[in-house]
Amino acid sequence: MNSTVELQTLTDYLNLNYPIVLHADPEGGYVAEIKDLPGCLTQGETIEETMKNINEARELWLETVFELGKSIPLPSD
């Protein structure tokens, strides 16, 4: 179950460690998803590229939701 907290600073949220789910794509490459952040997913040809991409996607997701003044879920256990 996800919790939410009162909005603090964007930096506070960017410093949280969200679990990342990494899957090998049957057609090649990898797919990464942060299930705690709905819609936050990406892909890449290598694990390194995919991890770089998911970190960028996480930052953009958090920045967007923060700027909209919406609640940001905390990382799951």
Residue pairs with C-beta under 8 A, 6 or more apart in sequence:
1 76
2 36
2 73
2 74
2 76
3 73
3 74
4 71
4 72
4 73
4 74
5 71
5 72
5 74
7 66
7 69
7 71
7 72
10 62
10 63
10 66
13 62
13 66
13 72
14 59
14 62
16 74
16 75
17 75
18 34
18 36
18 37
18 58
18 75
19 34
19 35
19 36
19 75
19 76
20 32
20 33
20 34
20 51
20 54
21 32
21 33
21 34
21 35
22 30
22 31
22 32
22 47
22 50
22 51
23 30
23 31
23 32
23 33
24 30
25 31
25 43
28 45
29 43
29 44
29 45
29 46
29 50
30 43
30 44
30 45
30 46
30 47
30 50
31 41
31 42
31 43
31 50
32 41
32 42
32 43
32 44
32 50
32 51
32 53
32 54
33 40
33 41
33 54
34 40
34 41
34 54
34 57
34 58
34 61
35 76
36 73
36 74
36 75
36 76
37 58
37 61
37 62
37 73
39 61
40 54
40 57
40 58
40 61
41 54
41 57
42 50
42 53
42 54
42 56
42 57
43 50
43 53
44 50
44 51
44 52
44 53
62 72
65 72
66 72
